[in-house]
Amino acid sequence: MSTAANTTAAALKGGEWLIKESKAENTFIPEKFNEEQLMVKEMCASFLDAEVLPIIDRIDKLEPGLMPSLVEKAGEQGLLGTSIPEEFGGLGKDFITSTLVNEALGGGFSFSVAVAAHTGIGTLPILYFGTPEQKQQYITKLATGEWKGAYGLTEPNSGSDALGAKTTATLSADGKHYLLNGQKCWITNGGFADVYTVFAKVDGDKFTAFIVERGFEGFTQGVEEHKMGIKGSSTVQLYFQDCKVPVENVLGEIGRGHIIAFNILNIGRLKLCAAALGGAKRAITTSIEYAKTREQFKQPISNFGAIKEKLARMAIECWVAESSLYRTAKWIDDKEVELLNEGKPFNEALLGAAEEFAIECAMLKVHGSEMLDLIVDEGVQIHGGNGFSDEYIISKAYRDSRINRIYEGTNEINRLLTVDMVLKRAMKGKLDLMGPAMAVQKELMSIPDFGSGDEQAFEKEHKLVASFKKAILMTAGAAVQKLMMKIEQEQEILMNIADMAILTFNAESALLRAERLVQQKGEAACAYELDIVHTYLYDAADKINKAGKDAVNAFAEGDELRMMLLGLKRFTKAEPFNSKAAKRNIAEKLIAEGKYPL
């Protein structure tokens, strides 16, 4: 397990980055991966290059037995049991290492989906909520890939509203089995999994999880779905007709299935961002390689400013997502260690740590999926007509990416959750938003502080990020004050505020990473990273201003509206910046390297 060095004094609770200052020296950055972690990352990349990508077309055709055999091969190399304790056949590695595995395997298209489902929702419910006997029976086989896992939550009429499920579970007359009746849909790995975590209602209202094995009487599956993307990922419906599940296979407590479903989602959202990051890096490299070899007007298209702008934007979004992802992963890792040191069992420690940073996990899911969508979309554009052809792998990347904004909770749901969780923690006293929000209100009435003119390194950038936070506090505080309990119905306003938060968290994460790199290597060695950060901050200022204006225009009027619009203008005022030159520099580094360089 990892150690929580240098974090005790500066440890933040979930959501506290919004009201407290973070220091670069307390921020984990990807450049700090240890030697073992880098070896694991390289092993995953090699596995994709050797075992998966050469046969990607066969995988997409759902060749019988092919995907299960690849999952088994991954298991043989230890790639399925990274975070599973050694006593159950895993490697017992820390959270950052398991996140890195998700990233490094993320460029494997449908294979990545199968492995992520197996190691995440297919394994973790039993690992974290199972009895010792259940873990011994199932986890030891799941860790090696001997058995494959899947998860049955979604139903034809209950997606985001998971608790609206209609599948029922009734205790048999002899008390030895629960009889499941109903159906589940969109079940990843459903066509070949050996064991499923399935949710049903006992006595009509007690939402409960069950461990269901392939072969249980009364359990059948439908045909493979024909999908827009991730075509090689097995996706079927599951049918239960008096399916006999032994009472010993109840997972967790009767009526506490929602605890399992929602806790597992926190980890899944962060890991989805990691997989999207891995896919993004490969898509950027694919696009750079194409731009360097494709000639128009007697020169490579990589020479053209329009293409350089696209490549730079792709790299900026990718680097920023990576900064936010591993900043959060380290927070979860440290919190897990803290809880273990307090005597919590390993399952409660990681679930508690992930729940603490559920806000950040939701934001990562949104930005990671939308980052990948932008990158593959621009990748297709760089390829031109060829990007629309199945012969070029960027078209597969484009189709496969689209699902990420839908599963693990739609991006709309995750945006709403981001703000909802912050407000609920504030109401419970876990997050002191009132003090900082009142301070911002007071500042609005005062003369702006123009600074001393004698600024330290990164002082301007930190002031800008601090101002972004003020814009959020002002907008959210006024919205809550004005709308009170009706705010839940104002989803458009909540999503505006969520966008402000996501942009600010990303901006701060990227700034702290760049600052720490400059501390280590000097400014001259970090020109690429500084161009990324300055461009992102410059663009974020306008986006935060727009989201804030859209929100306040929806609920304020008169003098209050004018005051807040002036506040937004003050809090999102970025200095003039030549983003074209910065993007050119970024693109030229990418083109010189011939790949995504980090």
Buried (B, 14 or more C-beta within 10 A) or exposed (E): BBEBEEBEEEBBBBBBBBBEEBEBEBBBBBEEBEEEBEEBBEBBBEBBEEBBBEBBEEBBEBEEEBBBEBBBBBBEEBBBBBBBBEEBBBBBBBBBBBBBBBBBBBBBBBBBBBBBBBBBBBBBBBBBBBBEEBBEBBBBBBBBBBBBBBBBBBBEEBBEEBEEBEBBBBBBEEEEBBBBBBBBBBBBBBBBBBBBBBBBBBEEEBBBBBBBBBEBEBBEBBEBBEBEBBBBBBBBBBBBEEBBBBEEBBBBEBBBBBBBBBBBBBBBBBBBBBBBBBBBBBBBBBBBEBBBEBEEEEEBBBBBEEBBBBBBBBBBBBBBBBBBBBBBBBBBBBBBBBBBEEEBEBBBBBBBBBBBBBBBBBBBBBBBBBBBBBBBBBBBBBBBEBBEEEEBBBBBBBBBBBBBBBBBBBBBBBBBBBBBBBBEBBEEEBBEBEEBBEEBBEBBEEEEEEEEEEEEEBEBBBEBBEBBBBBBBBBBBBBBEBBEEEBEEBBEBBBBBBBBBBBBBBBBBBBBBBBBBBBEEEEEEBEBBBBBBBBBBBBBBEBBBBBBBBBBBBBBEEEBBEBBBEBBEBBBEBEEBEBEEBBBBBBBBBBEEEBBBE
